[in-house]
Amino acid sequence: MDKKLIERINELAKKKRETGLNEEEQKEQKELYKIYLGEIRAQFSQTLDNVSIQENDGNVVPFKEA
């Protein structure tokens, strides 16, 4: 994940709390949140690809197939 993206999200969040955001900054914040959440979801999906479940009969199956 891009460190500059997170820094900018944090800058906008701080400014929103302190003084508020103008319309352009609000749009930028929404767009950055979309990018950030997309990356988080992709990472979570990759993690699930590596998870396996052992069933009661002893068979081990990938989580997505369980």
Jmol script that loads the backbone (N, CA, C; Angstrom):
load data "model"
ATOM      1  N   MET A   1       0.846  -1.166   0.000  1.00  0.00           N
ATOM      2  CA  MET A   1       0.000   0.000   0.000  1.00  0.00           C
ATOM      3  C   MET A   1       0.900   1.240   0.000  1.00  0.00           C
ATOM      4  N   ASP A   2       0.508   2.204  -0.759  1.00  0.00           N
ATOM      5  CA  ASP A   2       1.306   3.412  -0.928  1.00  0.00           C
ATOM      6  C   ASP A   2       1.271   4.264   0.339  1.00  0.00           C
ATOM      7  N   LYS A   3       2.451   4.551   0.874  1.00  0.00           N
ATOM      8  CA  LYS A   3       2.553   5.335   2.103  1.00  0.00           C
ATOM      9  C   LYS A   3       2.030   6.765   1.908  1.00  0.00           C
ATOM     10  N   LYS A   4       2.257   7.321   0.726  1.00  0.00           N
ATOM     11  CA  LYS A   4       1.791   8.682   0.447  1.00  0.00           C
ATOM     12  C   LYS A   4       0.261   8.753   0.455  1.00  0.00           C
ATOM     13  N   LEU A   5      -0.379   7.698  -0.014  1.00  0.00           N
ATOM     14  CA  LEU A   5      -1.843   7.629  -0.002  1.00  0.00           C
ATOM     15  C   LEU A   5      -2.365   7.694   1.430  1.00  0.00           C
ATOM     16  N   ILE A   6      -1.782   6.911   2.302  1.00  0.00           N
ATOM     17  CA  ILE A   6      -2.209   6.895   3.702  1.00  0.00           C
ATOM     18  C   ILE A   6      -1.934   8.242   4.368  1.00  0.00           C
ATOM     19  N   GLU A   7      -0.780   8.822   4.077  1.00  0.00           N
ATOM     20  CA  GLU A   7      -0.455  10.133   4.647  1.00  0.00           C
ATOM     21  C   GLU A   7      -1.472  11.185   4.214  1.00  0.00           C
ATOM     22  N   ARG A   8      -1.850  11.160   2.949  1.00  0.00           N
ATOM     23  CA  ARG A   8      -2.828  12.147   2.449  1.00  0.00           C
ATOM     24  C   ARG A   8      -4.203  11.919   3.079  1.00  0.00           C
ATOM     25  N   ILE A   9      -4.604  10.666   3.225  1.00  0.00           N
ATOM     26  CA  ILE A   9      -5.876  10.360   3.892  1.00  0.00           C
ATOM     27  C   ILE A   9      -5.856  10.926   5.315  1.00  0.00           C
ATOM     28  N   ASN A  10      -4.752  10.719   6.011  1.00  0.00           N
ATOM     29  CA  ASN A  10      -4.636  11.219   7.377  1.00  0.00           C
ATOM     30  C   ASN A  10      -4.637  12.743   7.433  1.00  0.00           C
ATOM     31  N   GLU A  11      -3.981  13.385   6.471  1.00  0.00           N
ATOM     32  CA  GLU A  11      -3.979  14.850   6.415  1.00  0.00           C
ATOM     33  C   GLU A  11      -5.392  15.388   6.245  1.00  0.00           C
ATOM     34  N   LEU A  12      -6.127  14.797   5.327  1.00  0.00           N
ATOM     35  CA  LEU A  12      -7.492  15.249   5.080  1.00  0.00           C
ATOM     36  C   LEU A  12      -8.400  14.977   6.282  1.00  0.00           C
ATOM     37  N   ALA A  13      -8.207  13.852   6.940  1.00  0.00           N
ATOM     38  CA  ALA A  13      -9.016  13.532   8.119  1.00  0.00           C
ATOM     39  C   ALA A  13      -8.751  14.544   9.236  1.00  0.00           C
ATOM     40  N   LYS A  14      -7.495  14.894   9.424  1.00  0.00           N
ATOM     41  CA  LYS A  14      -7.136  15.875  10.449  1.00  0.00           C
ATOM     42  C   LYS A  14      -7.729  17.243  10.120  1.00  0.00           C
ATOM     43  N   LYS A  15      -7.602  17.638   8.866  1.00  0.00           N
ATOM     44  CA  LYS A  15      -8.150  18.936   8.459  1.00  0.00           C
ATOM     45  C   LYS A  15      -9.671  18.954   8.611  1.00  0.00           C
ATOM     46  N   LYS A  16     -10.317  17.833   8.294  1.00  0.00           N
ATOM     47  CA  LYS A  16     -11.771  17.748   8.426  1.00  0.00           C
ATOM     48  C   LYS A  16     -12.193  17.960   9.877  1.00  0.00           C
ATOM     49  N   ARG A  17     -11.453  17.360  10.810  1.00  0.00           N
ATOM     50  CA  ARG A  17     -11.760  17.524  12.228  1.00  0.00           C
ATOM     51  C   ARG A  17     -11.518  18.950  12.705  1.00  0.00           C
ATOM     52  N   GLU A  18     -10.442  19.561  12.210  1.00  0.00           N
ATOM     53  CA  GLU A  18     -10.033  20.865  12.719  1.00  0.00           C
ATOM     54  C   GLU A  18     -10.778  22.037  12.078  1.00  0.00           C
ATOM     55  N   THR A  19     -10.841  22.046  10.752  1.00  0.00           N
ATOM     56  CA  THR A  19     -11.398  23.224  10.077  1.00  0.00           C
ATOM     57  C   THR A  19     -12.473  22.895   9.056  1.00  0.00           C
ATOM     58  N   GLY A  20     -12.605  21.637   8.706  1.00  0.00           N
ATOM     59  CA  GLY A  20     -13.551  21.245   7.670  1.00  0.00           C
ATOM     60  C   GLY A  20     -12.878  21.212   6.308  1.00  0.00           C
ATOM     61  N   LEU A  21     -13.531  20.566   5.369  1.00  0.00           N
ATOM     62  CA  LEU A  21     -12.995  20.412   4.021  1.00  0.00           C
ATOM     63  C   LEU A  21     -13.868  21.162   3.024  1.00  0.00           C
ATOM     64  N   ASN A  22     -13.207  21.685   1.982  1.00  0.00           N
ATOM     65  CA  ASN A  22     -13.990  22.278   0.905  1.00  0.00           C
ATOM     66  C   ASN A  22     -14.484  21.155  -0.009  1.00  0.00           C
ATOM     67  N   GLU A  23     -15.285  21.508  -0.989  1.00  0.00           N
ATOM     68  CA  GLU A  23     -15.908  20.496  -1.854  1.00  0.00           C
ATOM     69  C   GLU A  23     -14.876  19.655  -2.598  1.00  0.00           C
ATOM     70  N   GLU A  24     -13.823  20.295  -3.091  1.00  0.00           N
ATOM     71  CA  GLU A  24     -12.783  19.574  -3.822  1.00  0.00           C
ATOM     72  C   GLU A  24     -12.063  18.571  -2.913  1.00  0.00           C
ATOM     73  N   GLU A  25     -11.772  18.978  -1.690  1.00  0.00           N
ATOM     74  CA  GLU A  25     -11.103  18.089  -0.745  1.00  0.00           C
ATOM     75  C   GLU A  25     -12.017  16.936  -0.331  1.00  0.00           C
ATOM     76  N   GLN A  26     -13.300  17.181  -0.218  1.00  0.00           N
ATOM     77  CA  GLN A  26     -14.246  16.109   0.105  1.00  0.00           C
ATOM     78  C   GLN A  26     -14.269  15.064  -1.001  1.00  0.00           C
ATOM     79  N   LYS A  27     -14.263  15.521  -2.247  1.00  0.00           N
ATOM     80  CA  LYS A  27     -14.232  14.582  -3.375  1.00  0.00           C
ATOM     81  C   LYS A  27     -12.941  13.774  -3.361  1.00  0.00           C
ATOM     82  N   GLU A  28     -11.820  14.457  -3.104  1.00  0.00           N
ATOM     83  CA  GLU A  28     -10.530  13.775  -3.056  1.00  0.00           C
ATOM     84  C   GLU A  28     -10.531  12.727  -1.941  1.00  0.00           C
ATOM     85  N   GLN A  29     -11.075  13.090  -0.783  1.00  0.00           N
ATOM     86  CA  GLN A  29     -11.117  12.163   0.345  1.00  0.00           C
ATOM     87  C   GLN A  29     -11.942  10.924   0.008  1.00  0.00           C
ATOM     88  N   LYS A  30     -13.093  11.116  -0.616  1.00  0.00           N
ATOM     89  CA  LYS A  30     -13.925   9.976  -1.004  1.00  0.00           C
ATOM     90  C   LYS A  30     -13.191   9.061  -1.977  1.00  0.00           C
ATOM     91  N   GLU A  31     -12.504   9.657  -2.936  1.00  0.00           N
ATOM     92  CA  GLU A  31     -11.772   8.867  -3.928  1.00  0.00           C
ATOM     93  C   GLU A  31     -10.624   8.092  -3.268  1.00  0.00           C
ATOM     94  N   LEU A  32      -9.917   8.742  -2.361  1.00  0.00           N
ATOM     95  CA  LEU A  32      -8.820   8.075  -1.659  1.00  0.00           C
ATOM     96  C   LEU A  32      -9.339   6.921  -0.800  1.00  0.00           C
ATOM     97  N   TYR A  33     -10.486   7.119  -0.152  1.00  0.00           N
ATOM     98  CA  TYR A  33     -11.088   6.043   0.638  1.00  0.00           C
ATOM     99  C   TYR A  33     -11.449   4.858  -0.247  1.00  0.00           C
ATOM    100  N   LYS A  34     -11.966   5.115  -1.446  1.00  0.00           N
ATOM    101  CA  LYS A  34     -12.303   4.028  -2.369  1.00  0.00           C
ATOM    102  C   LYS A  34     -11.062   3.218  -2.722  1.00  0.00           C
ATOM    103  N   ILE A  35      -9.979   3.918  -3.024  1.00  0.00           N
ATOM    104  CA  ILE A  35      -8.722   3.251  -3.372  1.00  0.00           C
ATOM    105  C   ILE A  35      -8.222   2.429  -2.191  1.00  0.00           C
ATOM    106  N   TYR A  36      -8.229   3.044  -1.015  1.00  0.00           N
ATOM    107  CA  TYR A  36      -7.746   2.390   0.198  1.00  0.00           C
ATOM    108  C   TYR A  36      -8.560   1.135   0.506  1.00  0.00           C
ATOM    109  N   LEU A  37      -9.873   1.248   0.484  1.00  0.00           N
ATOM    110  CA  LEU A  37     -10.726   0.084   0.769  1.00  0.00           C
ATOM    111  C   LEU A  37     -10.556  -1.007  -0.281  1.00  0.00           C
ATOM    112  N   GLY A  38     -10.357  -0.626  -1.525  1.00  0.00           N
ATOM    113  CA  GLY A  38     -10.113  -1.611  -2.574  1.00  0.00           C
ATOM    114  C   GLY A  38      -8.848  -2.404  -2.307  1.00  0.00           C
ATOM    115  N   GLU A  39      -7.806  -1.715  -1.850  1.00  0.00           N
ATOM    116  CA  GLU A  39      -6.554  -2.401  -1.540  1.00  0.00           C
ATOM    117  C   GLU A  39      -6.708  -3.314  -0.321  1.00  0.00           C
ATOM    118  N   ILE A  40      -7.439  -2.857   0.683  1.00  0.00           N
ATOM    119  CA  ILE A  40      -7.677  -3.685   1.869  1.00  0.00           C
ATOM    120  C   ILE A  40      -8.450  -4.943   1.496  1.00  0.00           C
ATOM    121  N   ARG A  41      -9.475  -4.787   0.673  1.00  0.00           N
ATOM    122  CA  ARG A  41     -10.272  -5.944   0.246  1.00  0.00           C
ATOM    123  C   ARG A  41      -9.429  -6.932  -0.550  1.00  0.00           C
ATOM    124  N   ALA A  42      -8.549  -6.432  -1.400  1.00  0.00           N
ATOM    125  CA  ALA A  42      -7.686  -7.309  -2.185  1.00  0.00           C
ATOM    126  C   ALA A  42      -6.731  -8.078  -1.272  1.00  0.00           C
ATOM    127  N   GLN A  43      -6.172  -7.399  -0.281  1.00  0.00           N
ATOM    128  CA  GLN A  43      -5.279  -8.071   0.664  1.00  0.00           C
ATOM    129  C   GLN A  43      -6.023  -9.147   1.449  1.00  0.00           C
ATOM    130  N   PHE A  44      -7.248  -8.835   1.867  1.00  0.00           N
ATOM    131  CA  PHE A  44      -8.048  -9.797   2.616  1.00  0.00           C
ATOM    132  C   PHE A  44      -8.357 -11.023   1.762  1.00  0.00           C
ATOM    133  N   SER A  45      -8.687 -10.785   0.514  1.00  0.00           N
ATOM    134  CA  SER A  45      -8.980 -11.887  -0.397  1.00  0.00           C
ATOM    135  C   SER A  45      -7.749 -12.768  -0.591  1.00  0.00           C
ATOM    136  N   GLN A  46      -6.579 -12.157  -0.718  1.00  0.00           N
ATOM    137  CA  GLN A  46      -5.338 -12.919  -0.862  1.00  0.00           C
ATOM    138  C   GLN A  46      -5.064 -13.745   0.391  1.00  0.00           C
ATOM    139  N   THR A  47      -5.367 -13.188   1.549  1.00  0.00           N
ATOM    140  CA  THR A  47      -5.183 -13.921   2.794  1.00  0.00           C
ATOM    141  C   THR A  47      -6.089 -15.140   2.826  1.00  0.00           C
ATOM    142  N   LEU A  48      -7.340 -14.961   2.414  1.00  0.00           N
ATOM    143  CA  LEU A  48      -8.276 -16.089   2.403  1.00  0.00           C
ATOM    144  C   LEU A  48      -7.846 -17.177   1.430  1.00  0.00           C
ATOM    145  N   ASP A  49      -7.149 -16.797   0.370  1.00  0.00           N
ATOM    146  CA  ASP A  49      -6.651 -17.798  -0.582  1.00  0.00           C
ATOM    147  C   ASP A  49      -5.651 -18.738   0.075  1.00  0.00           C
ATOM    148  N   ASN A  50      -5.002 -18.291   1.146  1.00  0.00           N
ATOM    149  CA  ASN A  50      -3.990 -19.092   1.819  1.00  0.00           C
ATOM    150  C   ASN A  50      -4.526 -19.817   3.055  1.00  0.00           C
ATOM    151  N   VAL A  51      -5.814 -19.713   3.329  1.00  0.00           N
ATOM    152  CA  VAL A  51      -6.406 -20.344   4.501  1.00  0.00           C
ATOM    153  C   VAL A  51      -7.074 -21.650   4.077  1.00  0.00           C
ATOM    154  N   SER A  52      -6.844 -22.677   4.882  1.00  0.00           N
ATOM    155  CA  SER A  52      -7.472 -23.978   4.642  1.00  0.00           C
ATOM    156  C   SER A  52      -8.248 -24.388   5.880  1.00  0.00           C
ATOM    157  N   ILE A  53      -9.240 -25.233   5.674  1.00  0.00           N
ATOM    158  CA  ILE A  53     -10.069 -25.722   6.768  1.00  0.00           C
ATOM    159  C   ILE A  53     -10.009 -27.245   6.783  1.00  0.00           C
ATOM    160  N   GLN A  54      -9.837 -27.781   7.980  1.00  0.00           N
ATOM    161  CA  GLN A  54      -9.855 -29.232   8.122  1.00  0.00           C
ATOM    162  C   GLN A  54     -11.257 -29.632   8.534  1.00  0.00           C
ATOM    163  N   GLU A  55     -11.868 -30.469   7.713  1.00  0.00           N
ATOM    164  CA  GLU A  55     -13.231 -30.918   7.982  1.00  0.00           C
ATOM    165  C   GLU A  55     -13.217 -32.055   9.009  1.00  0.00           C
ATOM    166  N   ASN A  56     -14.395 -32.402   9.487  1.00  0.00           N
ATOM    167  CA  ASN A  56     -14.516 -33.447  10.512  1.00  0.00           C
ATOM    168  C   ASN A  56     -13.937 -34.780  10.061  1.00  0.00           C
ATOM    169  N   ASP A  57     -14.023 -35.075   8.767  1.00  0.00           N
ATOM    170  CA  ASP A  57     -13.503 -36.359   8.258  1.00  0.00           C
ATOM    171  C   ASP A  57     -11.998 -36.314   8.007  1.00  0.00           C
ATOM    172  N   GLY A  58     -11.336 -35.179   8.281  1.00  0.00           N
ATOM    173  CA  GLY A  58      -9.892 -35.072   8.136  1.00  0.00           C
ATOM    174  C   GLY A  58      -9.425 -34.433   6.846  1.00  0.00           C
ATOM    175  N   ASN A  59     -10.345 -34.283   5.902  1.00  0.00           N
ATOM    176  CA  ASN A  59      -9.966 -33.645   4.642  1.00  0.00           C
ATOM    177  C   ASN A  59      -9.679 -32.165   4.865  1.00  0.00           C
ATOM    178  N   VAL A  60      -8.639 -31.662   4.194  1.00  0.00           N
ATOM    179  CA  VAL A  60      -8.295 -30.250   4.253  1.00  0.00           C
ATOM    180  C   VAL A  60      -8.701 -29.634   2.917  1.00  0.00           C
ATOM    181  N   VAL A  61      -9.524 -28.587   2.991  1.00  0.00           N
ATOM    182  CA  VAL A  61      -9.991 -27.918   1.777  1.00  0.00           C
ATOM    183  C   VAL A  61      -9.717 -26.420   1.893  1.00  0.00           C
ATOM    184  N   PRO A  62      -9.472 -25.792   0.754  1.00  0.00           N
ATOM    185  CA  PRO A  62      -9.305 -24.331   0.778  1.00  0.00           C
ATOM    186  C   PRO A  62     -10.551 -23.654   1.338  1.00  0.00           C
ATOM    187  N   PHE A  63     -10.366 -22.551   2.034  1.00  0.00           N
ATOM    188  CA  PHE A  63     -11.465 -21.840   2.685  1.00  0.00           C
ATOM    189  C   PHE A  63     -12.578 -21.483   1.697  1.00  0.00           C
ATOM    190  N   LYS A  64     -12.213 -21.037   0.521  1.00  0.00           N
ATOM    191  CA  LYS A  64     -13.225 -20.604  -0.447  1.00  0.00           C
ATOM    192  C   LYS A  64     -14.100 -21.748  -0.942  1.00  0.00           C
ATOM    193  N   GLU A  65     -13.616 -22.972  -0.809  1.00  0.00           N
ATOM    194  CA  GLU A  65     -14.410 -24.129  -1.229  1.00  0.00           C
ATOM    195  C   GLU A  65     -15.245 -24.698  -0.078  1.00  0.00           C
ATOM    196  N   ALA A  66     -14.901 -24.346   1.143  1.00  0.00           N
ATOM    197  CA  ALA A  66     -15.587 -24.915   2.312  1.00  0.00           C
ATOM    198  C   ALA A  66     -16.988 -24.371   2.473  1.00  0.00           C
TER     199      ALA A  66
END
end "model"
wireframe off; spacefill off
backbone 0.3
color backbone group
